[in-house]
């Protein structure tokens, strides 16, 4: 989730002020620290990255999620 900051800064090269780069790194590190302290309230489970009504088909046996290219099982 947070690994993209360094890649983005590397690609930006000299186009970004060093003070701005330091600010972005500080914000990233602060967010990572806060996220590490979070306690999940739900167990790991299915996550559908595009759970829109058009991706739920109702069958006689109940609803079925389709379009699973952005599906994963992780913290909810």
N, CA, C and O atoms as a CHARMM CRD file, in Angstrom:
* protein
*
  304
    1    1 UNK  N      0.81200  -1.19600   0.00000 PROA 1      0.00000
    2    1 UNK  CA     0.00000   0.00000   0.00000 PROA 1      0.00000
    3    1 UNK  C      0.85300   1.25500   0.00000 PROA 1      0.00000
    4    1 UNK  O      0.55700   2.21100  -0.71700 PROA 1      0.00000
    5    2 UNK  N      1.89200   1.25700   0.78700 PROA 2      0.00000
    6    2 UNK  CA     2.69400   2.46900   0.91300 PROA 2      0.00000
    7    2 UNK  C      3.99500   2.41200   0.13400 PROA 2      0.00000
    8    2 UNK  O      4.73900   3.39300   0.10700 PROA 2      0.00000
    9    3 UNK  N      4.28400   1.29200  -0.49400 PROA 3      0.00000
   10    3 UNK  CA     5.54000   1.14600  -1.20700 PROA 3      0.00000
   11    3 UNK  C      5.67400   2.03300  -2.42500 PROA 3      0.00000
   12    3 UNK  O      6.78700   2.27200  -2.89200 PROA 3      0.00000
   13    4 UNK  N      4.57300   2.52500  -2.94600 PROA 4      0.00000
   14    4 UNK  CA     4.61300   3.33900  -4.15300 PROA 4      0.00000
   15    4 UNK  C      5.22300   4.70900  -3.96900 PROA 4      0.00000
   16    4 UNK  O      5.58800   5.35000  -4.95400 PROA 4      0.00000
   17    5 UNK  N      5.34500   5.18100  -2.73700 PROA 5      0.00000
   18    5 UNK  CA     5.87800   6.52800  -2.51000 PROA 5      0.00000
   19    5 UNK  C      7.31300   6.63100  -3.01700 PROA 5      0.00000
   20    5 UNK  O      7.65000   7.57000  -3.73800 PROA 5      0.00000
   21    6 UNK  N      8.14700   5.68600  -2.64900 PROA 6      0.00000
   22    6 UNK  CA     9.55400   5.74800  -3.08200 PROA 6      0.00000
   23    6 UNK  C      9.67700   5.63400  -4.59600 PROA 6      0.00000
   24    6 UNK  O     10.49000   6.32200  -5.21500 PROA 6      0.00000
   25    7 UNK  N      8.88000   4.77800  -5.17700 PROA 7      0.00000
   26    7 UNK  CA     8.91800   4.63900  -6.64200 PROA 7      0.00000
   27    7 UNK  C      8.52100   5.95100  -7.29900 PROA 7      0.00000
   28    7 UNK  O      9.17500   6.40300  -8.23900 PROA 7      0.00000
   29    8 UNK  N      7.44900   6.56200  -6.80400 PROA 8      0.00000
   30    8 UNK  CA     6.98200   7.82400  -7.36900 PROA 8      0.00000
   31    8 UNK  C      8.04200   8.90300  -7.21100 PROA 8      0.00000
   32    8 UNK  O      8.28700   9.66600  -8.14600 PROA 8      0.00000
   33    9 UNK  N      8.68000   8.98100  -6.03500 PROA 9      0.00000
   34    9 UNK  CA     9.72200   9.98500  -5.81400 PROA 9      0.00000
   35    9 UNK  C     10.92500   9.73500  -6.71700 PROA 9      0.00000
   36    9 UNK  O     11.52900  10.67900  -7.22600 PROA 9      0.00000
   37   10 UNK  N     11.26900   8.48000  -6.91200 PROA 10     0.00000
   38   10 UNK  CA    12.39300   8.15500  -7.79300 PROA 10     0.00000
   39   10 UNK  C     12.08100   8.57500  -9.22300 PROA 10     0.00000
   40   10 UNK  O     12.93200   9.14400  -9.90700 PROA 10     0.00000
   41   11 UNK  N     10.85800   8.29500  -9.67600 PROA 11     0.00000
   42   11 UNK  CA    10.47000   8.68000 -11.03300 PROA 11     0.00000
   43   11 UNK  C     10.38600  10.19700 -11.19100 PROA 11     0.00000
   44   11 UNK  O     10.65600  10.72300 -12.27100 PROA 11     0.00000
   45   12 UNK  N     10.01700  10.89500 -10.12900 PROA 12     0.00000
   46   12 UNK  CA     9.91400  12.35800 -10.19100 PROA 12     0.00000
   47   12 UNK  C     11.28600  13.00200 -10.30700 PROA 12     0.00000
   48   12 UNK  O     11.41800  14.08900 -10.86900 PROA 12     0.00000
   49   13 UNK  N     12.29900  12.34300  -9.78400 PROA 13     0.00000
   50   13 UNK  CA    13.65900  12.86200  -9.89000 PROA 13     0.00000
   51   13 UNK  C     13.78400  14.26300  -9.31000 PROA 13     0.00000
   52   13 UNK  O     13.34300  14.53300  -8.19300 PROA 13     0.00000
   53   14 UNK  N     14.39900  15.15300 -10.09800 PROA 14     0.00000
   54   14 UNK  CA    14.62800  16.52600  -9.65000 PROA 14     0.00000
   55   14 UNK  C     13.38600  17.39800  -9.75100 PROA 14     0.00000
   56   14 UNK  O     13.42600  18.57100  -9.37800 PROA 14     0.00000
   57   15 UNK  N     12.28800  16.84700 -10.24600 PROA 15     0.00000
   58   15 UNK  CA    11.07200  17.64600 -10.41800 PROA 15     0.00000
   59   15 UNK  C     10.36700  17.91000  -9.08900 PROA 15     0.00000
   60   15 UNK  O      9.45000  18.72900  -9.02500 PROA 15     0.00000
   61   16 UNK  N     10.78500  17.22400  -8.03600 PROA 16     0.00000
   62   16 UNK  CA    10.15500  17.43800  -6.73000 PROA 16     0.00000
   63   16 UNK  C     11.17700  18.02100  -5.75900 PROA 16     0.00000
   64   16 UNK  O     12.32100  17.56900  -5.69000 PROA 16     0.00000
   65   17 UNK  N     10.75100  19.01000  -5.02800 PROA 17     0.00000
   66   17 UNK  CA    11.60800  19.67000  -4.04700 PROA 17     0.00000
   67   17 UNK  C     11.95900  18.68100  -2.92900 PROA 17     0.00000
   68   17 UNK  O     11.08300  17.95000  -2.46900 PROA 17     0.00000
   69   18 UNK  N     13.21200  18.64400  -2.48700 PROA 18     0.00000
   70   18 UNK  CA    13.59500  17.72000  -1.41600 PROA 18     0.00000
   71   18 UNK  C     12.75400  17.88000  -0.14300 PROA 18     0.00000
   72   18 UNK  O     12.48600  16.89600   0.54600 PROA 18     0.00000
   73   19 UNK  N     12.34200  19.09600   0.16900 PROA 19     0.00000
   74   19 UNK  CA    11.49700  19.30600   1.35000 PROA 19     0.00000
   75   19 UNK  C     10.12800  18.65000   1.15700 PROA 19     0.00000
   76   19 UNK  O      9.56100  18.10400   2.10300 PROA 19     0.00000
   77   20 UNK  N      9.60200  18.70500  -0.06500 PROA 20     0.00000
   78   20 UNK  CA     8.32100  18.05200  -0.34800 PROA 20     0.00000
   79   20 UNK  C      8.45700  16.53600  -0.26200 PROA 20     0.00000
   80   20 UNK  O      7.56900  15.85000   0.24600 PROA 20     0.00000
   81   21 UNK  N      9.58200  16.02000  -0.76400 PROA 21     0.00000
   82   21 UNK  CA     9.81900  14.57700  -0.68400 PROA 21     0.00000
   83   21 UNK  C      9.90800  14.13400   0.77400 PROA 21     0.00000
   84   21 UNK  O      9.36400  13.09400   1.14700 PROA 21     0.00000
   85   22 UNK  N     10.59200  14.92500   1.59500 PROA 22     0.00000
   86   22 UNK  CA    10.69900  14.59700   3.01800 PROA 22     0.00000
   87   22 UNK  C      9.32400  14.62200   3.67900 PROA 22     0.00000
   88   22 UNK  O      9.01800  13.76900   4.51300 PROA 22     0.00000
   89   23 UNK  N      8.49600  15.59600   3.31000 PROA 23     0.00000
   90   23 UNK  CA     7.14100  15.68700   3.85500 PROA 23     0.00000
   91   23 UNK  C      6.33200  14.44000   3.49500 PROA 23     0.00000
   92   23 UNK  O      5.64800  13.87200   4.34600 PROA 23     0.00000
   93   24 UNK  N      6.41400  14.01700   2.22900 PROA 24     0.00000
   94   24 UNK  CA     5.67300  12.82900   1.80300 PROA 24     0.00000
   95   24 UNK  C      6.14000  11.58600   2.55700 PROA 24     0.00000
   96   24 UNK  O      5.32800  10.74700   2.94500 PROA 24     0.00000
   97   25 UNK  N      7.44100  11.47500   2.75900 PROA 25     0.00000
   98   25 UNK  CA     7.96000  10.32400   3.50500 PROA 25     0.00000
   99   25 UNK  C      7.48600  10.35000   4.95900 PROA 25     0.00000
  100   25 UNK  O      7.13500   9.31100   5.51900 PROA 25     0.00000
  101   26 UNK  N      7.47500  11.53700   5.56800 PROA 26     0.00000
  102   26 UNK  CA     6.99000  11.65400   6.94500 PROA 26     0.00000
  103   26 UNK  C      5.51900  11.25900   7.03900 PROA 26     0.00000
  104   26 UNK  O      5.12100  10.54400   7.95900 PROA 26     0.00000
  105   27 UNK  N      4.72200  11.72100   6.09800 PROA 27     0.00000
  106   27 UNK  CA     3.29800  11.37500   6.08800 PROA 27     0.00000
  107   27 UNK  C      3.11700   9.87000   5.89500 PROA 27     0.00000
  108   27 UNK  O      2.28500   9.25200   6.55900 PROA 27     0.00000
  109   28 UNK  N      3.89600   9.28300   4.98400 PROA 28     0.00000
  110   28 UNK  CA     3.82300   7.83600   4.75600 PROA 28     0.00000
  111   28 UNK  C      4.17000   7.07800   6.02700 PROA 28     0.00000
  112   28 UNK  O      3.46300   6.14800   6.41500 PROA 28     0.00000
  113   29 UNK  N      5.25900   7.47700   6.67300 PROA 29     0.00000
  114   29 UNK  CA     5.69800   6.77600   7.87600 PROA 29     0.00000
  115   29 UNK  C      4.69100   6.93400   9.01500 PROA 29     0.00000
  116   29 UNK  O      4.45300   5.99400   9.77400 PROA 29     0.00000
  117   30 UNK  N      4.10500   8.11900   9.13100 PROA 30     0.00000
  118   30 UNK  CA     3.08300   8.33800  10.15400 PROA 30     0.00000
  119   30 UNK  C      1.85600   7.48200   9.91500 PROA 30     0.00000
  120   30 UNK  O      1.28700   6.91800  10.85000 PROA 30     0.00000
  121   31 UNK  N      1.45100   7.39000   8.65500 PROA 31     0.00000
  122   31 UNK  CA     0.30100   6.55500   8.31700 PROA 31     0.00000
  123   31 UNK  C      0.60600   5.08700   8.59100 PROA 31     0.00000
  124   31 UNK  O     -0.23200   4.36900   9.13500 PROA 31     0.00000
  125   32 UNK  N      1.80300   4.63900   8.21500 PROA 32     0.00000
  126   32 UNK  CA     2.18000   3.24000   8.44100 PROA 32     0.00000
  127   32 UNK  C      2.16900   2.91900   9.93400 PROA 32     0.00000
  128   32 UNK  O      1.72600   1.84500  10.33800 PROA 32     0.00000
  129   33 UNK  N      2.65300   3.84200  10.74100 PROA 33     0.00000
  130   33 UNK  CA     2.66900   3.63900  12.18600 PROA 33     0.00000
  131   33 UNK  C      1.24900   3.55900  12.74700 PROA 33     0.00000
  132   33 UNK  O      0.94800   2.69300  13.56800 PROA 33     0.00000
  133   34 UNK  N      0.38500   4.46100  12.30400 PROA 34     0.00000
  134   34 UNK  CA    -1.00800   4.44900  12.76600 PROA 34     0.00000
  135   34 UNK  C     -1.72700   3.18500  12.30800 PROA 34     0.00000
  136   34 UNK  O     -2.48900   2.59700  13.07500 PROA 34     0.00000
  137   35 UNK  N     -1.49700   2.76500  11.07900 PROA 35     0.00000
  138   35 UNK  CA    -2.15000   1.56800  10.55000 PROA 35     0.00000
  139   35 UNK  C     -1.70000   0.31900  11.30500 PROA 35     0.00000
  140   35 UNK  O     -2.49100  -0.60200  11.51300 PROA 35     0.00000
  141   36 UNK  N     -0.43300   0.28600  11.71300 PROA 36     0.00000
  142   36 UNK  CA     0.08800  -0.87700  12.43900 PROA 36     0.00000
  143   36 UNK  C     -0.56600  -1.02400  13.81200 PROA 36     0.00000
  144   36 UNK  O     -0.60600  -2.12500  14.36100 PROA 36     0.00000
  145   37 UNK  N     -1.07500   0.06800  14.36900 PROA 37     0.00000
  146   37 UNK  CA    -1.71200   0.02000  15.68700 PROA 37     0.00000
  147   37 UNK  C     -3.19700  -0.34200  15.62900 PROA 37     0.00000
  148   37 UNK  O     -3.82000  -0.55400  16.66900 PROA 37     0.00000
  149   38 UNK  N     -3.75900  -0.41300  14.44700 PROA 38     0.00000
  150   38 UNK  CA    -5.17800  -0.73100  14.31600 PROA 38     0.00000
  151   38 UNK  C     -5.44300  -2.19100  14.68000 PROA 38     0.00000
  152   38 UNK  O     -4.63300  -3.07100  14.39000 PROA 38     0.00000
  153   39 UNK  N     -6.56900  -2.42900  15.30600 PROA 39     0.00000
  154   39 UNK  CA    -6.99000  -3.78400  15.63900 PROA 39     0.00000
  155   39 UNK  C     -8.22300  -4.11200  14.80800 PROA 39     0.00000
  156   39 UNK  O     -9.24600  -3.43900  14.93200 PROA 39     0.00000
  157   40 UNK  N     -8.14100  -5.13500  13.96300 PROA 40     0.00000
  158   40 UNK  CA    -9.30400  -5.48400  13.13600 PROA 40     0.00000
  159   40 UNK  C    -10.47900  -5.93000  14.00300 PROA 40     0.00000
  160   40 UNK  O    -10.29200  -6.62200  15.00300 PROA 40     0.00000
  161   41 UNK  N    -11.67200  -5.53500  13.61900 PROA 41     0.00000
  162   41 UNK  CA   -12.88200  -5.95900  14.33100 PROA 41     0.00000
  163   41 UNK  C    -13.50700  -7.18800  13.68200 PROA 41     0.00000
  164   41 UNK  O    -14.32000  -7.87800  14.29700 PROA 41     0.00000
  165   42 UNK  N    -13.13200  -7.45100  12.46400 PROA 42     0.00000
  166   42 UNK  CA   -13.66300  -8.60400  11.74100 PROA 42     0.00000
  167   42 UNK  C    -12.52000  -9.54100  11.37900 PROA 42     0.00000
  168   42 UNK  O    -11.38700  -9.09100  11.21400 PROA 42     0.00000
  169   43 UNK  N    -12.79400 -10.83200  11.25200 PROA 43     0.00000
  170   43 UNK  CA   -11.75600 -11.75700  10.79700 PROA 43     0.00000
  171   43 UNK  C    -11.48000 -11.54800   9.30800 PROA 43     0.00000
  172   43 UNK  O    -12.22600 -10.86800   8.60400 PROA 43     0.00000
  173   44 UNK  N    -10.39700 -12.14900   8.86100 PROA 44     0.00000
  174   44 UNK  CA   -10.11700 -12.11000   7.42200 PROA 44     0.00000
  175   44 UNK  C    -11.29200 -12.72100   6.68400 PROA 44     0.00000
  176   44 UNK  O    -11.93200 -13.65300   7.17100 PROA 44     0.00000
  177   45 UNK  N    -11.56600 -12.18900   5.51200 PROA 45     0.00000
  178   45 UNK  CA   -12.69100 -12.69800   4.74500 PROA 45     0.00000
  179   45 UNK  C    -12.65500 -12.18600   3.32700 PROA 45     0.00000
  180   45 UNK  O    -11.69300 -11.53200   2.92300 PROA 45     0.00000
  181   46 UNK  N    -13.68900 -12.47400   2.56800 PROA 46     0.00000
  182   46 UNK  CA   -13.71600 -12.07900   1.15900 PROA 46     0.00000
  183   46 UNK  C    -13.86200 -10.56300   0.99800 PROA 46     0.00000
  184   46 UNK  O    -14.62000  -9.90600   1.71200 PROA 46     0.00000
  185   47 UNK  N    -13.11400 -10.04400   0.04400 PROA 47     0.00000
  186   47 UNK  CA   -13.19100  -8.62800  -0.31100 PROA 47     0.00000
  187   47 UNK  C    -13.38100  -8.55500  -1.81700 PROA 47     0.00000
  188   47 UNK  O    -12.55500  -9.05400  -2.58100 PROA 47     0.00000
  189   48 UNK  N    -14.45400  -7.94300  -2.23100 PROA 48     0.00000
  190   48 UNK  CA   -14.73500  -7.78400  -3.65700 PROA 48     0.00000
  191   48 UNK  C    -14.42200  -6.34100  -4.01800 PROA 48     0.00000
  192   48 UNK  O    -15.06800  -5.42400  -3.51100 PROA 48     0.00000
  193   49 UNK  N    -13.45500  -6.13000  -4.87500 PROA 49     0.00000
  194   49 UNK  CA   -13.02300  -4.78100  -5.21100 PROA 49     0.00000
  195   49 UNK  C    -13.98700  -3.99400  -6.06900 PROA 49     0.00000
  196   49 UNK  O    -13.74800  -2.81700  -6.33600 PROA 49     0.00000
  197   50 UNK  N    -15.06700  -4.60800  -6.50700 PROA 50     0.00000
  198   50 UNK  CA   -16.01500  -3.93500  -7.40100 PROA 50     0.00000
  199   50 UNK  C    -17.42400  -4.44800  -7.11200 PROA 50     0.00000
  200   50 UNK  O    -18.13000  -4.88800  -8.01900 PROA 50     0.00000
  201   51 UNK  N    -17.82900  -4.38800  -5.83500 PROA 51     0.00000
  202   51 UNK  CA   -19.11800  -4.96300  -5.41800 PROA 51     0.00000
  203   51 UNK  C    -20.26700  -4.01400  -5.73300 PROA 51     0.00000
  204   51 UNK  O    -20.83600  -3.38200  -4.84300 PROA 51     0.00000
  205   52 UNK  N    -20.58600  -3.93100  -6.98100 PROA 52     0.00000
  206   52 UNK  CA   -21.70500  -3.11700  -7.45200 PROA 52     0.00000
  207   52 UNK  C    -22.89800  -4.02500  -7.72600 PROA 52     0.00000
  208   52 UNK  O    -22.72000  -5.22800  -7.91700 PROA 52     0.00000
  209   53 UNK  N    -24.10300  -3.48000  -7.74800 PROA 53     0.00000
  210   53 UNK  CA   -25.28000  -4.32400  -8.02300 PROA 53     0.00000
  211   53 UNK  C    -25.14900  -5.15400  -9.29900 PROA 53     0.00000
  212   53 UNK  O    -25.63200  -6.28500  -9.35300 PROA 53     0.00000
  213   54 UNK  N    -24.50600  -4.60900 -10.31600 PROA 54     0.00000
  214   54 UNK  CA   -24.38200  -5.37000 -11.56500 PROA 54     0.00000
  215   54 UNK  C    -23.46700  -6.58800 -11.42100 PROA 54     0.00000
  216   54 UNK  O    -23.47000  -7.46700 -12.28200 PROA 54     0.00000
  217   55 UNK  N    -22.68800  -6.64600 -10.34300 PROA 55     0.00000
  218   55 UNK  CA   -21.79500  -7.78000 -10.11600 PROA 55     0.00000
  219   55 UNK  C    -22.35900  -8.78400  -9.11300 PROA 55     0.00000
  220   55 UNK  O    -21.64100  -9.66600  -8.64200 PROA 55     0.00000
  221   56 UNK  N    -23.63500  -8.64900  -8.79100 PROA 56     0.00000
  222   56 UNK  CA   -24.32300  -9.60800  -7.92300 PROA 56     0.00000
  223   56 UNK  C    -25.46500 -10.21600  -8.72300 PROA 56     0.00000
  224   56 UNK  O    -26.38900  -9.51200  -9.13200 PROA 56     0.00000
  225   57 UNK  N    -25.40000 -11.51900  -8.94500 PROA 57     0.00000
  226   57 UNK  CA   -26.47400 -12.22100  -9.64200 PROA 57     0.00000
  227   57 UNK  C    -27.29200 -12.98200  -8.61000 PROA 57     0.00000
  228   57 UNK  O    -26.75300 -13.76000  -7.82200 PROA 57     0.00000
  229   58 UNK  N    -28.57700 -12.75100  -8.62500 PROA 58     0.00000
  230   58 UNK  CA   -29.46600 -13.43800  -7.68500 PROA 58     0.00000
  231   58 UNK  C    -29.95000 -14.72200  -8.33900 PROA 58     0.00000
  232   58 UNK  O    -30.56200 -14.70400  -9.40700 PROA 58     0.00000
  233   59 UNK  N    -29.66400 -15.83500  -7.67800 PROA 59     0.00000
  234   59 UNK  CA   -30.05800 -17.15500  -8.17600 PROA 59     0.00000
  235   59 UNK  C    -31.09300 -17.74100  -7.21700 PROA 59     0.00000
  236   59 UNK  O    -31.31400 -17.18800  -6.14000 PROA 59     0.00000
  237   60 UNK  N    -31.72600 -18.84600  -7.59100 PROA 60     0.00000
  238   60 UNK  CA   -32.66500 -19.49400  -6.65900 PROA 60     0.00000
  239   60 UNK  C    -32.00500 -19.89600  -5.33600 PROA 60     0.00000
  240   60 UNK  O    -32.67500 -20.00800  -4.30900 PROA 60     0.00000
  241   61 UNK  N    -30.67500 -20.11200  -5.37300 PROA 61     0.00000
  242   61 UNK  CA   -29.95800 -20.49800  -4.15300 PROA 61     0.00000
  243   61 UNK  C    -29.41900 -19.30400  -3.37300 PROA 61     0.00000
  244   61 UNK  O    -28.82400 -19.48000  -2.31000 PROA 61     0.00000
  245   62 UNK  N    -29.61800 -18.10400  -3.88300 PROA 62     0.00000
  246   62 UNK  CA   -29.13200 -16.90400  -3.20100 PROA 62     0.00000
  247   62 UNK  C    -28.22200 -16.08100  -4.09300 PROA 62     0.00000
  248   62 UNK  O    -27.98400 -16.44700  -5.24400 PROA 62     0.00000
  249   63 UNK  N    -27.71100 -14.97000  -3.57400 PROA 63     0.00000
  250   63 UNK  CA   -26.86100 -14.09300  -4.37500 PROA 63     0.00000
  251   63 UNK  C    -25.48300 -14.70600  -4.63400 PROA 63     0.00000
  252   63 UNK  O    -24.93900 -15.42800  -3.79900 PROA 63     0.00000
  253   64 UNK  N    -24.93700 -14.39800  -5.81000 PROA 64     0.00000
  254   64 UNK  CA   -23.61000 -14.86800  -6.20800 PROA 64     0.00000
  255   64 UNK  C    -22.82900 -13.66700  -6.73400 PROA 64     0.00000
  256   64 UNK  O    -23.30600 -12.93600  -7.60200 PROA 64     0.00000
  257   65 UNK  N    -21.62100 -13.47200  -6.19900 PROA 65     0.00000
  258   65 UNK  CA   -20.75800 -12.40500  -6.70400 PROA 65     0.00000
  259   65 UNK  C    -20.05400 -12.87000  -7.96700 PROA 65     0.00000
  260   65 UNK  O    -19.56600 -13.99800  -8.03700 PROA 65     0.00000
  261   66 UNK  N    -20.00300 -12.00200  -8.95800 PROA 66     0.00000
  262   66 UNK  CA   -19.27400 -12.28100 -10.19600 PROA 66     0.00000
  263   66 UNK  C    -18.27300 -11.15200 -10.42100 PROA 66     0.00000
  264   66 UNK  O    -18.21000 -10.21100  -9.62900 PROA 66     0.00000
  265   67 UNK  N    -17.49600 -11.24100 -11.49000 PROA 67     0.00000
  266   67 UNK  CA   -16.47700 -10.24200 -11.82200 PROA 67     0.00000
  267   67 UNK  C    -15.42100 -10.21900 -10.71600 PROA 67     0.00000
  268   67 UNK  O    -15.27000  -9.22900 -10.00000 PROA 67     0.00000
  269   68 UNK  N    -14.70300 -11.32300 -10.59600 PROA 68     0.00000
  270   68 UNK  CA   -13.79700 -11.52200  -9.46800 PROA 68     0.00000
  271   68 UNK  C    -12.34600 -11.13800  -9.74300 PROA 68     0.00000
  272   68 UNK  O    -11.45800 -11.57500  -9.01100 PROA 68     0.00000
  273   69 UNK  N    -12.07700 -10.33800 -10.76900 PROA 69     0.00000
  274   69 UNK  CA   -10.67900 -10.01000 -11.04500 PROA 69     0.00000
  275   69 UNK  C    -10.04600  -9.14600  -9.95900 PROA 69     0.00000
  276   69 UNK  O     -8.82000  -9.11500  -9.84500 PROA 69     0.00000
  277   70 UNK  N    -10.85000  -8.44300  -9.15700 PROA 70     0.00000
  278   70 UNK  CA   -10.29100  -7.65000  -8.05800 PROA 70     0.00000
  279   70 UNK  C    -10.70300  -8.22400  -6.70400 PROA 70     0.00000
  280   70 UNK  O    -10.81100  -7.48800  -5.72400 PROA 70     0.00000
  281   71 UNK  N    -10.92800  -9.51000  -6.64900 PROA 71     0.00000
  282   71 UNK  CA   -11.35000 -10.20000  -5.42800 PROA 71     0.00000
  283   71 UNK  C    -10.12500 -10.66800  -4.65600 PROA 71     0.00000
  284   71 UNK  O     -9.12800 -11.08000  -5.25000 PROA 71     0.00000
  285   72 UNK  N    -10.20200 -10.60300  -3.32900 PROA 72     0.00000
  286   72 UNK  CA    -9.14100 -11.16400  -2.49500 PROA 72     0.00000
  287   72 UNK  C     -9.73700 -11.58600  -1.15900 PROA 72     0.00000
  288   72 UNK  O    -10.90600 -11.32300  -0.87600 PROA 72     0.00000
  289   73 UNK  N     -8.93800 -12.23000  -0.36100 PROA 73     0.00000
  290   73 UNK  CA    -9.33500 -12.59100   1.00100 PROA 73     0.00000
  291   73 UNK  C     -8.30800 -11.96200   1.93400 PROA 73     0.00000
  292   73 UNK  O     -7.13000 -12.31900   1.90400 PROA 73     0.00000
  293   74 UNK  N     -8.75900 -11.02900   2.75800 PROA 74     0.00000
  294   74 UNK  CA    -7.83600 -10.30900   3.64000 PROA 74     0.00000
  295   74 UNK  C     -8.63300  -9.64400   4.74800 PROA 74     0.00000
  296   74 UNK  O     -9.81200  -9.94100   4.93900 PROA 74     0.00000
  297   75 UNK  N     -7.98500  -8.74000   5.48000 PROA 75     0.00000
  298   75 UNK  CA    -8.68200  -8.01800   6.53500 PROA 75     0.00000
  299   75 UNK  C     -9.80500  -7.19400   5.94100 PROA 75     0.00000
  300   75 UNK  O     -9.66200  -6.61900   4.86200 PROA 75     0.00000
  301   76 UNK  N    -10.92200  -7.13900   6.64700 PROA 76     0.00000
  302   76 UNK  CA   -12.07300  -6.37000   6.18100 PROA 76     0.00000
  303   76 UNK  C    -12.28800  -5.18300   7.07200 PROA 76     0.00000
  304   76 UNK  O    -13.21400  -4.40300   6.84900 PROA 76     0.00000
